[in-house]
Amino acid sequence: MRIVIIGAGEVGRYLAKGLSSEAKDVIIIDRNEQRLITLQEQLDVQTVHGDGSSLDVLRRAGADRADILIAVTDSDEGNMMACVVSRVYFSIPRVIARIRNAEYTAPPILNKLSIDMAISPEKEAAEHIVRLIHTPGASEVLDFEQGKVLLVGYKVDEDSDLLHRPLKDLSGLREASVLLAAILRDERVQIPRGEDQLRVGDTVYAVAPRSQIGYLSKLFHTDGQEVQRVMIIGGSMIGTLLARQLESEGLQVKLIEPSIQRCHILSEALDQTVVLHGDPTHIDFLTEENIEDMDVCVAVSDDEQTNILVSLLAKRLGTRRIICAVTKSEYIPIATSVGIDAVISPRLSAASAMLRFIRAGSVLSVGTLRDSEAEAMEVVAQATSSIVNRPIAELDFPKDAIIAAIIRENQIIIPQGNDMIIPGDRVILFTLAKAVRKVEKSLQIQGGRGTRSLG
């Protein structure tokens, strides 16, 4: 598969890293030559210097032989133009655009321009944060089968009942329909085996029906108290979308914004949110606004350094839970290590959404973890696949991947060795990046196409 990516920023780099590791033919176009030089030094990709909407540049990138084009620059108009030119002049089968302006993502516009998918990083990030807010104690939440099945990340503390016991002996997990699909240890994601044991400080990724969130909350000693009060730091697009969603759910929301002009705009746009003008990095101001009484503080200003600083202040002042947005993916482990409960990257959220479309047609959903280090997929089992009609224990499935759940009609099955997948089942898989190609081969995935807007 040949994929042309326009834009070598955070989203483009993230996509290129993941796709090139699967031996896909990746070509990146960008106006910034130094960015391209850096990428070529780090990744097995081809680069072309120039404007991604230029016919000449696209020709040099081999657009006439491309299967997919992804435009992810910071310009909505530039991304849309690149997609239109690629479809009209080079008949590229599938095109994806990063578009922040919601007015441009209406289906009639996308259909008229023949853009298959439009992604808004801000909308993806806001939806990600809402999932985190509604999942107590989680550092990561991915949902599948329309939210009926969750993959949730939890930190293992020193009082955990799961410590010093082989995973195969944790019968309570099986009885509760919970599978520990992966472990993050020393900044590496690994697929656990039955003999493995958890350690203090591990982050465990558990797959379970949504109905078992209460069980997981107790298991990992998280505060299961219902969220009522949320403070948002920053009147950015993410902050606005988040406030609008939370106030529609009846939560009490305060939003702090340092720009008085932006405060006036927010006051007009939001119905129930209390919009406050002030500097969120001042402890006295935060104390005056009772940040210690907040259930959650979400730092989503356009300045990631401010977000990290305010997150640390809120933690020190007693806020129960902190969620922080960062732009650079390399900040995620740093922010987590200093005690911030959950860290998200809007651009990586957008890139994960794009992977849902880049993956072949029987893949219904894809979520990525740790800068593309691992993926969770929801797929439809094909009759021709090597994983159907055989006990799971007998499958020749990659060792760096695990079958985490089977959804059959209205039944959610956390599989054991004697369970079988049958054609038409929806299957949730967790795989390390290095095993994605082998997993796709096992699934015998067939390609598909459609017009969708996720933002």
Secondary structure per residue as TSV (DSSP state, phi and psi in degrees):
chain	resnum	aa	ss	phi	psi
A	1	M	-	360.0	132.8
A	2	R	E	-107.8	123.4
A	3	I	E	-124.6	125.7
A	4	V	E	-101.9	125.3
A	5	I	E	-113.0	124.3
A	6	I	E	-102.5	114.7
A	7	G	-	114.3	114.6
A	8	A	-	-105.9	29.2
A	9	G	S	-80.1	-156.8
A	10	E	H	-61.6	-44.6
A	11	V	H	-66.4	-46.7
A	12	G	H	-61.9	-41.4
A	13	R	H	-64.4	-42.9
A	14	Y	H	-61.3	-47.1
A	15	L	H	-63.2	-44.6
A	16	A	H	-61.8	-40.2
A	17	K	H	-61.6	-47.6
A	18	G	H	-68.5	-44.0
A	19	L	H	-73.6	-37.7
A	20	S	H	-68.7	-29.2
A	21	S	T	-68.6	-17.3
A	22	E	T	-96.1	15.3
A	23	A	T	64.9	25.5
A	24	K	-	-81.2	150.8
A	25	D	E	-83.9	103.2
A	26	V	E	-109.9	128.6
A	27	I	E	-122.1	128.2
A	28	I	E	-113.7	131.0
A	29	I	E	-110.9	134.7
A	30	D	E	-158.2	152.4
A	31	R	S	-79.1	-20.5
A	32	N	-	-91.1	105.9
A	33	E	H	-66.2	-34.3
A	34	Q	H	-66.5	-37.6
A	35	R	H	-58.5	-42.7
A	36	L	H	-66.6	-39.4
A	37	I	H	-62.3	-43.4
A	38	T	H	-62.6	-42.8
A	39	L	H	-64.1	-40.8
A	40	Q	H	-65.2	-30.8
A	41	E	H	-71.9	-26.9
A	42	Q	H	-98.3	-31.4
A	43	L	S	-127.8	158.9
A	44	D	S	-88.3	75.2
A	45	V	-	-135.6	162.0
A	46	Q	E	-98.6	151.2
A	47	T	E	-131.0	150.3
A	48	V	E	-135.1	126.9
A	49	H	E	-88.9	126.9
A	50	G	S	150.6	-173.0
A	51	D	-	-84.0	122.9
A	52	G	T	-67.8	-12.6
A	53	S	T	-97.1	2.5
A	54	S	-	-81.6	132.3
A	55	L	H	-59.2	-43.0
A	56	D	H	-64.1	-43.7
A	57	V	H	-64.5	-42.9
A	58	L	H	-64.5	-37.3
A	59	R	H	-62.1	-45.1
A	60	R	H	-63.7	-26.0
A	61	A	T	-83.4	-3.2
A	62	G	T	74.4	36.6
A	63	A	G	-61.5	-26.2
A	64	D	G	-67.3	-15.5
A	65	R	G	-111.6	6.8
A	66	A	-	-80.5	145.9
A	67	D	S	-92.9	-32.9
A	68	I	E	-141.3	141.1
A	69	L	E	-122.2	133.2
A	70	I	E	-124.2	118.2
A	71	A	E	-106.0	112.8
A	72	V	-	-132.1	36.0
A	73	T	S	-75.5	179.0
A	74	D	S	-81.5	-1.0
A	75	S	-	-105.9	116.5
A	76	D	H	-58.8	-48.5
A	77	E	H	-64.1	-40.6
A	78	G	H	-63.7	-40.3
A	79	N	H	-65.4	-42.7
A	80	M	H	-65.4	-41.7
A	81	M	H	-64.2	-41.4
A	82	A	H	-61.2	-39.5
A	83	C	H	-66.7	-42.9
A	84	V	H	-63.8	-47.1
A	85	V	H	-60.9	-42.3
A	86	S	H	-64.5	-39.1
A	87	R	H	-73.3	-42.7
A	88	V	H	-72.4	-46.8
A	89	Y	H	-90.6	-28.4
A	90	F	H	-119.4	-1.8
A	91	S	-	51.2	40.9
A	92	I	-	-65.4	127.8
A	93	P	S	-59.2	-39.6
A	94	R	E	-134.9	133.6
A	95	V	E	-131.8	141.5
A	96	I	E	-130.0	137.9
A	97	A	E	-127.1	138.8
A	98	R	E	-83.9	117.3
A	99	I	-	-133.3	119.8
A	100	R	-	-86.7	-35.1
A	101	N	-	-74.7	113.7
A	102	A	G	-61.6	-26.5
A	103	E	G	-64.1	-27.4
A	104	Y	G	-81.5	-10.9
A	105	T	G	-99.5	9.5
A	106	A	-	-62.4	135.9
A	107	P	H	-50.6	-40.6
A	108	P	H	-59.9	-36.8
A	109	I	H	-69.6	-46.3
A	110	L	H	-61.7	-41.2
A	111	N	H	-65.2	-42.5
A	112	K	H	-63.1	-36.7
A	113	L	H	-89.5	-1.1
A	114	S	T	58.1	37.9
A	115	I	-	-94.5	121.9
A	116	D	S	-73.5	-34.9
A	117	M	E	-149.7	138.6
A	118	A	E	-120.1	132.4
A	119	I	E	-121.4	132.5
A	120	S	-	-109.4	113.3
A	121	P	H	-56.6	-36.9
A	122	E	H	-68.2	-41.5
A	123	K	H	-67.6	-41.8
A	124	E	H	-60.0	-42.4
A	125	A	H	-66.0	-43.1
A	126	A	H	-61.7	-41.5
A	127	E	H	-65.9	-37.4
A	128	H	H	-61.9	-44.4
A	129	I	H	-65.7	-39.5
A	130	V	H	-60.2	-42.0
A	131	R	H	-61.4	-40.9
A	132	L	H	-65.7	-41.4
A	133	I	H	-61.3	-37.2
A	134	H	T	-89.1	6.0
A	135	T	S	-123.7	94.8
A	136	P	T	-56.0	131.5
A	137	G	T	76.9	-1.7
A	138	A	-	-81.1	140.4
A	139	S	S	-94.6	-15.1
A	140	E	E	-154.5	143.4
A	141	V	E	-142.7	123.1
A	142	L	E	-119.7	139.0
A	143	D	E	-118.5	150.7
A	144	F	E	-136.9	164.1
A	145	E	T	48.8	53.8
A	146	Q	T	55.4	37.4
A	147	G	T	85.9	2.5
A	148	K	T	-77.1	-25.5
A	149	V	E	-123.7	135.8
A	150	L	E	-121.9	147.3
A	151	L	E	-111.4	118.4
A	152	V	E	-125.6	134.8
A	153	G	E	-96.7	131.1
A	154	Y	E	-132.3	144.9
A	155	K	E	-84.8	137.0
A	156	V	-	-90.5	121.7
A	157	D	-	-98.9	177.0
A	158	E	T	-71.4	-14.5
A	159	D	T	-98.7	6.7
A	160	S	-	-65.8	137.6
A	161	D	T	-74.4	-7.2
A	162	L	T	-87.5	-10.2
A	163	L	B	-70.4	148.8
A	164	H	T	60.8	28.9
A	165	R	S	-134.7	132.7
A	166	P	-	-57.2	141.3
A	167	L	G	-59.6	-31.8
A	168	K	G	-66.2	-17.8
A	169	D	G	-91.9	-1.2
A	170	L	-	-87.3	73.0
A	171	S	H	-64.4	-27.5
A	172	G	H	-60.4	-33.4
A	173	L	H	-64.4	-45.2
A	174	R	H	-62.3	-42.1
A	175	E	H	-64.9	-28.7
A	176	A	T	-91.8	5.9
A	177	S	T	59.7	46.4
A	178	V	-	-120.3	134.4
A	179	L	E	-121.6	129.0
A	180	L	E	-85.0	100.2
A	181	A	E	-83.3	-27.3
A	182	A	E	-159.1	159.4
A	183	I	E	-129.9	132.8
A	184	L	E	-100.2	115.2
A	185	R	E	-137.3	127.6
A	186	D	T	54.3	42.9
A	187	E	T	64.1	20.7
A	188	R	E	-125.6	134.0
A	189	V	E	-88.5	134.4
A	190	Q	E	-136.6	150.6
A	191	I	-	-87.8	119.1
A	192	P	-	-77.3	155.1
A	193	R	-	-113.5	169.7
A	194	G	T	-58.4	-31.4
A	195	E	T	-82.4	-14.0
A	196	D	-	-67.3	152.7
A	197	Q	-	-125.7	148.2
A	198	L	B	-80.9	152.1
A	199	R	-	-122.3	156.6
A	200	V	T	-60.0	132.8
A	201	G	T	95.0	-13.6
A	202	D	-	-61.5	148.6
A	203	T	E	-105.8	124.9
A	204	V	E	-106.6	134.0
A	205	Y	E	-103.2	111.2
A	206	A	E	-105.6	137.6
A	207	V	E	-105.3	129.5
A	208	A	E	-160.0	156.9
A	209	P	E	-61.8	149.4
A	210	R	G	-55.5	-31.8
A	211	S	G	-63.5	-15.2
A	212	Q	G	-98.4	11.0
A	213	I	H	-60.6	-38.4
A	214	G	H	-61.8	-41.2
A	215	Y	H	-62.5	-45.0
A	216	L	H	-64.1	-38.4
A	217	S	H	-60.1	-43.4
A	218	K	H	-69.5	-40.0
A	219	L	H	-61.0	-38.5
A	220	F	T	-103.8	16.4
A	221	H	T	56.8	41.1
A	222	T	-	-94.4	160.2
A	223	D	-	-78.0	107.7
A	224	G	-	-86.2	10.2
A	225	Q	-	-64.3	138.0
A	226	E	-	-65.7	138.6
A	227	V	-	-78.3	129.4
A	228	Q	-	-123.3	-33.3
A	229	R	E	-122.9	125.7
A	230	V	E	-128.7	133.3
A	231	M	E	-110.5	126.8
A	232	I	E	-106.2	129.1
A	233	I	E	-101.9	111.8
A	234	G	-	108.6	122.2
A	235	G	-	-91.2	39.0
A	236	S	S	-68.6	179.8
A	237	M	H	-62.1	-38.9
A	238	I	H	-62.5	-47.0
A	239	G	H	-58.6	-40.5
A	240	T	H	-66.6	-48.0
A	241	L	H	-61.2	-41.4
A	242	L	H	-65.7	-46.6
A	243	A	H	-60.8	-42.1
A	244	R	H	-62.0	-41.2
A	245	Q	H	-68.7	-45.1
A	246	L	H	-68.3	-38.5
A	247	E	H	-69.0	-29.3
A	248	S	H	-68.0	-22.8
A	249	E	T	-89.8	1.5
A	250	G	T	87.2	11.1
A	251	L	-	-80.3	154.1
A	252	Q	E	-85.8	119.1
A	253	V	E	-123.5	130.1
A	254	K	E	-114.5	141.3
A	255	L	E	-129.7	124.6
A	256	I	E	-103.8	128.9
A	257	E	E	-139.1	128.2
A	258	P	S	-76.3	-16.8
A	259	S	-	-93.1	121.7
A	260	I	H	-65.9	-35.9
A	261	Q	H	-64.0	-42.2
A	262	R	H	-66.5	-34.7
A	263	C	H	-60.6	-40.9
A	264	H	H	-62.3	-42.2
A	265	I	H	-64.4	-43.7
A	266	L	H	-65.3	-38.8
A	267	S	H	-61.8	-34.2
A	268	E	H	-75.1	-34.0
A	269	A	H	-82.0	-26.1
A	270	L	-	-109.4	143.9
A	271	D	S	-92.1	-49.1
A	272	Q	S	-111.4	-12.9
A	273	T	-	-71.0	135.9
A	274	V	E	-85.3	111.9
A	275	V	E	-94.3	124.0
A	276	L	E	-117.7	133.1
A	277	H	E	-94.0	123.2
A	278	G	S	172.9	173.4
A	279	D	-	-94.1	111.3
A	280	P	T	-70.8	-8.5
A	281	T	T	-88.4	-1.6
A	282	H	-	-92.4	119.0
A	283	I	H	-60.1	-41.8
A	284	D	H	-59.8	-40.5
A	285	F	H	-65.3	-44.4
A	286	L	H	-62.6	-39.6
A	287	T	H	-65.9	-42.1
A	288	E	H	-58.8	-32.6
A	289	E	T	-92.7	14.5
A	290	N	T	58.2	46.9
A	291	I	G	-63.9	-25.2
A	292	E	G	-67.9	-18.2
A	293	D	G	-91.5	-4.1
A	294	M	-	-76.1	141.7
A	295	D	S	-75.3	-37.5
A	296	V	E	-142.0	138.0
A	297	C	E	-114.6	126.0
A	298	V	E	-117.3	114.6
A	299	A	E	-98.4	107.6
A	300	V	-	-134.4	34.6
A	301	S	-	-69.8	172.2
A	302	D	S	-80.3	-0.8
A	303	D	-	-112.8	107.7
A	304	E	H	-67.2	-28.5
A	305	Q	H	-66.8	-39.8
A	306	T	H	-62.3	-41.4
A	307	N	H	-59.8	-45.0
A	308	I	H	-66.9	-43.5
A	309	L	H	-61.7	-47.9
A	310	V	H	-65.7	-35.8
A	311	S	H	-60.6	-43.6
A	312	L	H	-66.7	-38.6
A	313	L	H	-64.2	-45.0
A	314	A	H	-62.6	-39.3
A	315	K	H	-62.2	-45.2
A	316	R	H	-65.0	-34.5
A	317	L	H	-83.2	-4.4
A	318	G	T	108.3	8.3
A	319	T	-	-62.9	136.2
A	320	R	S	-62.6	-40.1
A	321	R	E	-145.9	141.5
A	322	I	E	-123.8	131.6
A	323	I	E	-123.9	131.3
A	324	C	E	-130.0	136.0
A	325	A	E	-100.7	134.5
A	326	V	-	-129.3	155.3
A	327	T	S	-89.3	-46.1
A	328	K	S	-85.4	125.2
A	329	S	T	-63.1	-27.2
A	330	E	T	-68.7	-15.1
A	331	Y	H	-77.8	-17.1
A	332	I	H	-60.4	-53.4
A	333	P	H	-64.5	-30.9
A	334	I	H	-66.2	-47.7
A	335	A	H	-64.2	-38.3
A	336	T	H	-65.5	-38.1
A	337	S	H	-68.7	-21.1
A	338	V	T	-96.2	12.4
A	339	G	T	103.2	3.8
A	340	I	-	-74.5	131.0
A	341	D	S	-68.5	-41.5
A	342	A	E	-145.7	135.1
A	343	V	E	-125.3	130.5
A	344	I	E	-125.6	154.6
A	345	S	-	-120.7	115.3
A	346	P	H	-55.8	-38.7
A	347	R	H	-70.4	-35.7
A	348	L	H	-72.4	-32.0
A	349	S	H	-61.6	-41.2
A	350	A	H	-66.5	-42.2
A	351	A	H	-63.9	-38.1
A	352	S	H	-62.0	-40.6
A	353	A	H	-63.9	-37.0
A	354	M	H	-65.1	-34.5
A	355	L	H	-63.4	-27.1
A	356	R	H	-61.9	-28.5
A	357	F	H	-92.1	-35.3
A	358	I	H	-66.7	-37.6
A	359	R	S	-60.8	158.6
A	360	A	-	-69.8	172.3
A	361	G	T	-59.0	-33.6
A	362	S	T	-82.7	0.1
A	363	V	E	-86.5	117.0
A	364	L	E	-86.9	-30.0
A	365	S	E	-158.1	148.6
A	366	V	E	-137.8	134.9
A	367	G	E	-128.0	138.5
A	368	T	E	-112.9	152.9
A	369	L	E	-128.6	147.7
A	370	R	T	53.5	57.1
A	371	D	T	56.0	49.6
A	372	S	T	73.7	11.5
A	373	E	T	-70.5	-26.3
A	374	A	E	-149.5	157.7
A	375	E	E	-134.2	146.6
A	376	A	E	-113.8	130.1
A	377	M	E	-122.4	145.3
A	378	E	E	-113.0	120.9
A	379	V	E	-130.4	159.5
A	380	V	E	-96.5	125.4
A	381	A	-	-69.9	123.4
A	382	Q	-	-89.8	149.2
A	383	A	T	-61.5	-27.9
A	384	T	T	-87.5	-1.8
A	385	S	-	-73.9	148.5
A	386	S	T	-76.3	-4.9
A	387	I	T	-95.3	-2.6
A	388	V	B	-97.3	154.3
A	389	N	S	61.5	26.2
A	390	R	S	-140.1	144.2
A	391	P	B	-56.3	139.5
A	392	I	G	-57.9	-34.5
A	393	A	G	-62.5	-22.5
A	394	E	G	-96.3	-2.3
A	395	L	-	-74.3	142.8
A	396	D	-	-90.2	73.1
A	397	F	-	-102.0	143.5
A	398	P	-	-53.2	138.1
A	399	K	T	-70.1	-19.3
A	400	D	T	-94.4	25.2
A	401	A	E	-144.3	160.3
A	402	I	E	-145.5	141.5
A	403	I	E	-84.9	111.8
A	404	A	E	-94.2	-31.7
A	405	A	E	-160.7	152.8
A	406	I	E	-124.7	129.8
A	407	I	E	-112.1	117.5
A	408	R	E	-126.1	109.3
A	409	E	T	55.6	-117.9
A	410	N	T	-101.2	10.9
A	411	Q	E	-100.3	133.7
A	412	I	E	-107.4	119.0
A	413	I	E	-113.6	121.1
A	414	I	-	-89.1	107.3
A	415	P	-	-73.7	147.6
A	416	Q	-	-109.3	176.5
A	417	G	T	-61.3	-28.3
A	418	N	T	-92.1	-2.6
A	419	D	-	-73.0	152.0
A	420	M	B	-124.1	146.9
A	421	I	B	-93.2	134.8
A	422	I	-	-116.3	154.5
A	423	P	T	-53.6	135.7
A	424	G	T	96.3	-16.8
A	425	D	-	-61.3	148.1
A	426	R	E	-95.4	127.5
A	427	V	E	-119.9	132.0
A	428	I	E	-102.9	123.6
A	429	L	E	-118.7	147.1
A	430	F	E	-121.1	128.0
A	431	T	E	-141.7	142.4
A	432	L	E	-70.9	154.2
A	433	A	G	-57.2	-37.5
A	434	K	G	-68.4	-13.3
A	435	A	G	-105.1	1.6
A	436	V	H	-59.3	-44.8
A	437	R	H	-61.8	-41.4
A	438	K	H	-65.6	-38.5
A	439	V	H	-64.4	-46.7
A	440	E	H	-61.0	-37.2
A	441	K	H	-64.6	-41.4
A	442	S	H	-62.7	-34.8
A	443	L	H	-81.1	-20.2
A	444	Q	T	52.2	54.3
A	445	I	-	-70.0	137.9
A	446	Q	-	-109.0	143.4
A	447	G	-	-72.7	159.7
A	448	G	-	-149.0	172.3
A	449	R	-	-150.7	144.7
A	450	G	-	-169.7	164.6
A	451	T	-	-100.5	121.1
A	452	R	E	-138.8	148.0
A	453	S	E	-120.3	125.1
A	454	L	-	-111.7	22.4
A	455	G	-	-172.1	360.0
